[in-house]
Amino acid sequence: GGTECLVVQLTVTQTGNGWWSCTSTAGSSGNVWSVTLDKLYAVSRVVIHNRQDCCHSRINLAKVYAGAVYCGDVNFVSGKSAYEIDCGGAIAKSISVRLPYNYLTLCEVQAFGVPSDGVVLQNVAAGKTTWQNSVGWGGISSRAVDGGISGIWGRATCTHSASAAFNQWRVNLMDSFVVDSVVLYNRLDCCSSRLAGAKVYVGILCVEL
């Protein structure tokens, strides 16, 4: 319950279309922006304000998180200046925006929610023991839980099987958890369609992509 409020706002405020009111990363890969909140909030939505004088499309596919919870992607639309991403009331003490394969420029970030004493969702797969039925081109199974989300093969953050049939990958969570969601990061520099039809299992429960 409670009335939704503005949780956080990027400290540099856009006062026009000039780039000087926006953040910018130095490189075009592996980019992350984050802010730590003053306490736990149930985050309902995050609003991203894009640069308007140049380079508008760079924001495309930026990923928004409330804590470890993936809220959604920014899907670029020509002429649109602000993008609202639904976080569904995720309990978090931080907000982050990740863009692993382009420059990241943010001209305003707003997060809305209400204070909460709920439980923060965590990535329970991170760093855990993994297995896959074959390894091709050095794409070992542990890369899938190493924290790297770049979709570029040369960054050594993607797994790869040795064959094109009957492939499996697993992670041992080492304990029992109530799993809220599973997020997969696909390869982007090549072969993206290979993941189509992959089936995701939590225990014995199966979900098709």
Disulfide bonds with the S-S distance in Angstrom:
Cys22-Cys107 1.81
Cys54-Cys55 2.09
Cys71-Cys87 2.15
Cys190-Cys191 1.98
